[in-house]
Amino acid sequence: MQFGQKYMLWVLMLVPLVILMYFLAIRKRRKNLERYGDHELMDYLMPESSISAYRWKIILTSLALSLIIIGAAGPRIGSKLKEVEQKGREVIIALDVSNSMLAEDVKPSRIERAKQLISRLVDDMENDKIGLIVFAGDAYTQIPITDDYPSVKMFLSTTGPDMISRQGTAIGAAIDLAVKSFPSDNELLENGEILKNKAIIIITDGENHEDDAIEAAKAAYEKGIRIYTIGLGDPAGVPIPVAPGSTAKRRNKDGTVVVSKLNEELLKNIAKEANGAYIPVNRVGSLMEELNKLQKTEMKKKVYSDYAERYQYFIGFGFLLLVFETLILQRKNPLFKKLNLFNV
């Protein structure tokens, strides 16, 4: 069960108050009668009076009020998890989280701008599956490939250079891990060609210090996976802050300031080897146009569906109980006397 207006459930707190008011009314009535004599004597003098009728009125009113409030909260019942087939692509983003991404030649910083780009890309996706890999000196899977876009954005907000202790920029390792992270190999079309519905997006400044990223890109394309690279930074180079927002700069052991440069040539070569494209940060809007060139394939997706509004049953039954409550008199009804409904 789900509720369309969950805040209405807070009104259920009024039900105990209604019950308390009923009991206070019974207590006041009993005290008023005791002014005229003993309550056993008063019961004998008023044989038609029914305390149990009061109790039934309390029960029915409380149930009716509860049902009406639950109905106003918009209950939805009967949903189920079913598997549907949709056409989409599979995309894995490899995000550089090395210390050089703290450079502020791209505002507010390279890493923050990269996270903004990914968030915008997720917003533009529909029916696609997406995964997130972070890399510096090593590469790690942050989010396995999924269609749960809110989770991707949630994990993205906590991503930063402090996630990986070993610094460096291992673009090749990120590509290899991305290739292994796709859930299945690409299918073969009827003409024998590989179905190209998978892509890797690398967001980095291109300062590769660890491995052969070009060979990794070639191996990826042999499996039908295209690679798109996005370059962040200034080719002339800028100092790297010690921490986000800090004015202090990182220095080498000899005391010289560490300068980070955008390596566009490497990023262009990686994209070329994997039949993708290099996209500068000022033209990142064209990324979706490039992804739209990928072939789409049928992908199974589990979704909740078949929600049915059921508020009318709760509200209807609640009003029906109120009708019964009004039919119960505070004194015994001669018509129902033989049924002994209200005998104490």
KEKOLMI-5169 format. One record per residue (C-alpha): x negated, y, z. Coordinates in pm, 1 decimal. Each point is the difference from the previous one (the first is absolute). Example, Ala and Ser with C-alpha at 12.3 -4.5 7.8 and 13.67 -1.06 7.14 Angstrom:
<rs>
R        u        v        w
R  -1230.0   -450.0    780.0
R   -137.0    344.0    -66.0
</rs>
This chain:
<rs>
R        u        v        w
R      0.0      0.0      0.0
R   -110.0    353.4    -77.9
R    150.4    335.7     90.5
R     26.0    295.7   -235.9
R     37.7    251.8    285.8
R   -202.6   -147.2    285.1
R     18.9    315.1    211.7
R    373.4    -63.6     53.7
R    -88.3   -299.4    218.0
R   -110.9    243.2    269.8
R    367.7     87.5     46.4
R     47.4   -349.4    147.5
R   -135.7    149.8    320.3
R    345.3    158.4     44.2
R    164.9   -341.0     47.0
R   -128.7    -52.3    358.5
R    123.1    353.1     76.7
R    351.8    -90.2   -119.4
R     -2.3   -315.0    216.6
R   -113.6    203.5    300.2
R    283.9    251.8    -53.5
R    255.6   -281.5     -5.4
R   -128.7   -147.2    324.8
R     -1.5    342.9    164.1
R    362.6     46.3   -110.2
R     97.4   -336.1    155.0
R   -182.7     88.2    319.0
R    171.4    338.8     23.6
R    338.3   -161.9    -59.7
R    -66.7   -253.3    275.9
R    -98.4    275.8    245.8
R    309.9    202.2    -82.6
R    218.8   -305.4     72.7
R   -177.0    -64.4    331.5
R    124.5    336.9    122.9
R    349.6   -146.2     10.7
R    -83.6   -336.6    152.4
R   -206.4   -316.8     -5.7
R    -89.8   -107.6   -354.1
R    147.7   -349.3     53.3
R    325.6    159.0    104.6
R     -6.3    236.6   -297.4
R    -58.8   -292.2   -234.6
R    303.5   -171.1    151.4
R    209.7    315.2    -44.7
R   -118.6     41.6   -364.1
R     16.7   -352.9   -144.5
R      4.9    129.1   -357.0
R   -339.5    175.6     37.0
R   -291.9   -186.2   -163.0
R   -364.8     52.5     86.2
R   -101.8   -260.0   -257.8
R    165.8    216.3   -265.0
R   -249.2    274.5     87.5
R   -284.5   -244.9    -41.6
R    123.4   -114.7   -338.6
R     29.6    361.3   -111.9
R   -360.9     58.0    107.4
R   -123.7   -307.3   -189.5
R    191.7     78.7   -319.6
R    -91.6    369.6     -0.6
R   -370.0    -77.2     54.8
R     -6.7   -261.6   -276.3
R    191.5    226.4   -238.6
R   -229.5    295.7     62.3
R   -309.4   -218.1    -46.0
R    126.5   -144.3   -329.4
R     93.7    342.9   -137.9
R   -343.9    140.4     86.4
R   -174.1   -299.7   -160.3
R    217.6     48.5   -308.5
R    -95.4    368.5    -15.5
R   -367.0   -106.7      1.7
R     55.8   -160.2   -341.2
R    -72.6   -372.9     49.4
R   -117.8   -189.4   -305.7
R     27.8   -375.3     16.2
R    -61.5   -281.9   -242.4
R   -338.4    104.5   -139.5
R   -247.5   -258.6   -119.2
R   -354.8    -17.4   -128.5
R     -2.1   -105.1   -363.6
R   -262.4    -30.4   -268.7
R     32.9    213.7   -310.5
R   -214.5     30.1   -309.5
R   -127.5    339.3   -111.9
R   -252.1    112.1   -257.2
R   -306.0    172.3    133.5
R   -377.0     18.0     24.1
R   -256.6   -100.1    258.5
R   -238.4    274.3    110.4
R   -276.4     -7.6    259.3
R   -158.1    323.9    116.3
R   -361.8     -7.9    114.8
R    -68.7    302.6    220.6
R   -352.0    114.3     84.5
R    -21.0     73.9    374.9
R   -375.1     58.0     22.4
R   -134.3    304.6    185.5
R    -56.9    182.6   -330.7
R    380.2     20.3    -36.6
R      1.4    249.0    288.9
R   -152.2    262.0   -232.0
R    223.3    303.6    -41.4
R    -72.5     96.2   -359.8
R    354.8   -124.0    -65.2
R    245.8    155.6    244.3
R     78.6    -87.6    269.7
R   -263.0   -274.4    -44.0
R    -65.7   -281.8   -243.9
R    153.9   -264.5    224.9
R    309.3    205.1     84.9
R     55.3     93.9   -364.1
R    -30.1   -367.3    -93.8
R    266.0    -95.2    256.2
R    229.9    269.3   -137.9
R    -45.6   -138.9   -351.4
R     81.5   -353.9    113.1
R    308.3    115.9    188.5
R    125.7    183.0   -308.6
R    -72.1   -304.1   -215.9
R    203.6   -224.3    232.5
R    291.2    244.7    -20.3
R     -3.6    -25.9   -380.7
R     -0.1   -380.4     -4.1
R    309.5   -208.9    -53.8
R     23.0   -381.8     -1.2
R   -381.5    -19.8      2.4
R   -214.8   -180.9    255.5
R   -289.7    181.8    160.7
R   -291.9    -89.1    226.3
R   -271.5    203.4    172.0
R   -370.9    -82.2     39.6
R   -244.0    220.2    188.6
R   -372.0    -14.1    -61.1
R   -330.0    155.1    102.3
R   -298.6   -231.9     45.3
R    252.4   -287.1      4.1
R    351.3    -39.5   -135.2
R    305.1   -101.8    204.3
R    367.7    -54.7    -74.1
R    202.0    262.8    181.3
R    341.4   -101.7   -141.6
R     59.8   -319.5   -203.2
R    192.0     55.6   -320.5
R    362.8     75.1     89.0
R    312.8    184.9   -104.5
R     42.2    150.0    348.5
R    -86.0    360.3    -89.4
R     68.7    150.3    348.9
R   -256.5   -238.2    153.8
R   -259.0    103.5   -257.7
R     44.9    366.6     90.4
R     -6.0    -78.2    372.9
R   -331.9   -188.6    -18.5
R   -137.6    264.3   -234.7
R     40.3    269.7    265.6
R   -244.9   -180.8    233.2
R   -266.7    -58.7   -264.8
R   -338.0    168.9     45.7
R   -380.4    -42.1      4.3
R      3.7   -138.2    354.2
R    167.9   -318.8   -124.6
R   -320.6   -152.1   -137.7
R   -319.1     -1.8    204.7
R   -232.1    -82.5   -288.9
R    -40.9    309.7   -212.7
R    -77.6     15.3   -369.3
R    214.9    -24.2   -314.2
R     50.8   -353.2   -129.7
R    229.5     57.4   -297.0
R    -81.4   -343.0   -146.6
R    104.4   -175.1    322.2
R    327.2    195.0     -1.7
R     71.9   -110.2   -358.8
R    -77.0   -364.7     80.2
R    225.7      5.3    305.0
R    279.1    167.9   -197.5
R    -17.1   -267.8   -269.6
R     32.4   -271.6    266.1
R    287.2    185.4    167.4
R    242.0    -32.5   -289.9
R    246.2   -277.5     86.5
R    -30.5   -184.1   -332.4
R   -194.0     -6.2   -323.9
R    137.5    182.1   -300.2
R    230.2   -203.7   -222.2
R    -70.1    -76.3   -364.9
R    236.5    141.0   -259.8
R    128.2   -206.7   -293.8
R   -274.8    135.4   -226.4
R   -266.4   -109.4    248.6
R    -75.1    348.1    132.7
R    -23.9     67.6    373.5
R    293.0    185.7    153.3
R   -145.6    329.3    123.4
R    221.4    105.7    289.0
R   -270.5     37.5    265.7
R   -216.7    301.8     75.9
R   -258.1    117.1    250.9
R    -19.6    369.1     88.6
R   -333.3    105.2    149.9
R     -6.1    332.2    184.2
R   -357.0    100.6     87.9
R   -278.6    251.5    -50.7
R   -187.5   -265.8   -198.8
R   -314.9    -16.2    211.2
R    -57.2   -374.7    -29.6
R   -291.3   -121.3    213.6
R     69.0   -370.1     49.9
R     74.0   -208.9   -311.1
R     62.5    -20.9   -374.3
R    342.2    152.7    -47.2
R    -21.5    -21.6   -380.7
R    -29.1   -380.9      3.3
R    286.9    -22.9    247.2
R    214.3    212.5   -234.3
R    -79.8   -229.1   -295.4
R     98.9   -306.4    202.8
R    327.1    164.4     98.7
R     94.1     81.3   -357.9
R    -71.0   -358.1   -109.3
R    294.8    -89.4    223.4
R    219.1    265.1   -161.0
R    -36.4    256.1    279.1
R    -47.6    361.8    -99.0
R   -187.8    247.6    218.3
R     75.1    368.8     37.0
R   -246.8    220.5    184.7
R     69.6    333.6    168.2
R   -300.0    217.9     78.5
R     -3.8    228.9    303.2
R   -273.4    253.6     60.2
R   -240.0    248.1   -156.2
R   -264.4   -134.4   -245.0
R   -239.2    264.2    136.4
R     23.9   -147.8    349.0
R    105.0    132.9    342.3
R   -106.3    -71.9    361.3
R    197.3   -255.8    203.5
R    151.5    108.6    333.7
R    -85.7   -203.2    309.7
R    372.6    -30.5     73.8
R    322.6    126.5   -160.6
R     15.2    378.4     34.9
R   -349.5     22.3    151.3
R   -246.6    269.1   -111.7
R   -293.8   -225.9     86.9
R   -141.7   -189.7   -298.0
R   -138.6   -351.5    -24.0
R   -377.2    -25.0    -27.8
R   -251.9   -263.3    -99.5
R   -264.5   -130.2    240.5
R   -242.1    263.2   -128.6
R    252.3    275.5     83.6
R    109.9     83.6   -354.8
R    371.1     59.1    -58.3
R    179.9   -290.2   -171.0
R    160.7    109.7   -327.0
R    276.5   -200.4   -171.0
R     60.2     30.0   -375.9
R    282.9   -122.3   -219.4
R   -132.2   -268.2   -236.0
R    236.9     40.1   -294.0
R   -215.9   -202.3   -238.4
R     27.8   -315.7    210.9
R    375.5     37.3     41.4
R     46.3     51.0   -375.0
R   -204.0   -311.8    -75.3
R    196.5   -210.0    249.4
R    330.9    109.3   -156.8
R   -135.9    -57.1   -351.3
R   -111.7   -356.3     73.2
R    346.5    -85.1    136.6
R    190.9    176.3   -281.3
R    140.6    251.0    243.9
R    -59.0    372.5     34.7
R   -199.2    245.4    208.4
R    223.5    270.4    149.6
R   -147.6    314.2    159.8
R    177.6    118.1    311.9
R    138.8    306.2   -180.2
R    175.8   -227.1   -252.6
R    127.4   -264.7    240.3
R    356.6     62.8   -116.5
R    -78.9   -203.4   -311.0
R    -60.4   -314.3    207.3
R    365.5   -109.8    -13.2
R     -5.8     48.4   -376.7
R   -293.5   -241.8    -16.4
R    170.6   -251.5    227.6
R    314.4     14.8   -213.1
R   -205.8   -143.2   -286.0
R    -35.6   -324.5    194.3
R    227.6   -287.0    -87.4
R    273.8    -84.2    249.2
R     89.6   -348.3    108.0
R    277.6   -163.4    197.6
R    -76.7      3.0    371.9
R    208.9   -153.6    274.4
R     91.8    230.8    283.1
R    194.6    -66.5    317.8
R    252.8    270.0     84.3
R    287.6     41.8    243.3
R    328.9     34.4   -178.4
R    374.2    -64.2     13.0
R     63.1    232.5    292.5
R    371.4     24.5     73.3
R    156.7    277.9    204.5
R    192.9   -147.0    293.8
R     92.9    313.3    198.6
R    370.7    -38.1    -87.0
R     29.5   -325.9    197.5
R   -147.6    149.2    316.1
R    206.2    318.7    -17.6
R    320.1   -185.6    -96.7
R    -30.1   -253.5    281.4
R    -85.9    281.0    241.1
R    320.0    191.8    -82.7
R    197.9   -324.4     27.3
R   -127.4    -43.6    356.4
R    105.0    357.3     76.5
R    352.9    -83.2   -117.5
R      8.4   -300.5    235.2
R   -129.2    222.3    279.7
R    288.8    243.7    -43.3
R    251.2   -288.9     15.4
R   -125.8   -103.4    342.5
R    206.3    187.8    259.0
R   -119.6     83.9    347.9
R    293.5   -197.5    131.7
R    117.9   -348.0    -84.2
R    208.4    -21.7   -315.5
R    325.7   -188.6     57.0
R    -22.9   -147.1   -349.8
R   -333.6   -169.6     80.1
R     64.7    -67.8    366.0
R     52.0   -370.3    -55.7
R   -337.8    -27.0   -172.1
R   -179.1     98.4    324.3
R   -261.6    199.1   -195.2
R    -67.9    248.7    275.1
R     41.3   -202.7    316.7
R   -275.0     61.2    251.2
</rs>
